[in-house]
Amino acid sequence: QVQLQQWGAGLLKPSETLSLTCAVYGGSFSGYYWSWIRQPPGKGLEWIGEVDHRGTANYNPSLKSRVTMSVDTSKNQFSLKQSSVTAAETAVYYCARGYRTGCSSTTCYAWFDSWGQGTLVTVSA
Amino acid sequence: DIQMTQSPLSLSASVGDRVTITCRASQSIRRNLNWYQQKPGKAPRLLIYAASALEGGVPSRFSGSGSGTDFTLTISSLHPEDFATYYCQQSYSNFPYTFGQGTKLEIK
């Protein structure tokens, strides 16, 4: 049974860089797509991006210029860095395991089947 | 981006009721649609993937249907632990994946 455990700084000032790490226990690190998803208080879910075990990343275009995701396969960990945060980006940030199957030339079936516990990141001056 | 619109946004029901939640995509997403359940203070939990496939360990009272732009999540007989917020998510357009606004299911 895979488990994802995440950590990182919970209080930032505007313009600082958010940094979170997620460790994967009890499952394979390769063959999956490791995502970050955020949820502002009382609101819905927003996909930030994903990275695979080779370090190939895909980002939400709305955040692409400020986001970097990386992996450390020796530790089965992946990380998120998001620069120049604003108060509007106060949210619970989740790491999640993404699985893809049935891919055609243009699309795949993909879903998030395991999630971390979430980290509340508050951005405040 | 593909927009996902859920209805209703909130719903009151009683234990034992049959409940249906709808998710509509702004364009055809074939069957690339997943459903999640989220309880307060917890991470989402995958219920249904590829529109109608039940995730392992999820009770059979949950079912999903639909294709193209219109999808439904049905709970055949509500249990007390089913009161939560439900989200749909599309994976047809990979980047970005997008979620519906959520439907909050409350006890009547």
Interface residues (C-beta under 8 A of the other chain):
Chain A: G44 L45 E46 W47 N58 Y59 N60 P61 S62 Y94 A96 R100 G102 T107 C108 Y109 A110 W111 F112 D113 W115 G116 Q117 G118
Chain B: R30 R31 N32 N34 Y36 K42 A43 P44 R45 L46 Y49 A50 E55 Y87 Q89 S91 Y92 S93 N94 F95 P96 Y97 T98 F99 G100 Q101 G102
